[in-house]
Amino acid sequence: MHCPFCRHGDSRVIDSRTSDDGLSIRRRRQCPQCGGRFSTIETASLNVIKRSGAVEPFSRDKVVAGVRKACQGRPVTDADLAILAQKVEEAVRQTGLSQIDANDIGLAILGPLRDLDEVAYLRFASVYQAFDSLEDFESSIADLRADHAREVAAGTPDAS
């Protein structure tokens, strides 16, 4: 780590702490040459392998942008979308992989989106899973209804 003050090529770690979300580490450093102190924040890199084969860094903003289209006209706030994107990133990071297929990110979106808004879930799933007939929609709706029936039977408080 280069010193931001004198550009010396080394520094000594004085203190390390994990961030509140646990996804990054804050390190307090000191330059052995000039004595200047500075902080760094370190995160593990997470890259997405797109369908074209291109690799790019994971972006919560891209998750939000993709889901926002499905949520258009629905009672979903920007805060809801930010939480969804955080859940997706946490799920993807829990795989332990440094590179993940874009398809797997789409799968990670489906669960939290279904919990957030079922209509938005159906919209997203119809594009993501390439629904091409009414039967695809009917099958997905039947699955949602079956899940609701199981929740009611189990006495789950979230059952509608």
Secondary structure, 3 states (H helix, E strand, C coil): CCCCCCCCCCCEEEEEEECCCCCEEEEEEECCCCCCEEEEEEECCCEEECCCCCEEECCHHHHHHHHHHHCCCCCCCHHHHHHHHHHHHHHHHCCCCCEEEHHHHHHHHHHHHHHHCHHHHHHHHHHHCCCCCHHHHHHHHHHHHHHHHHHHHHCCCCCC
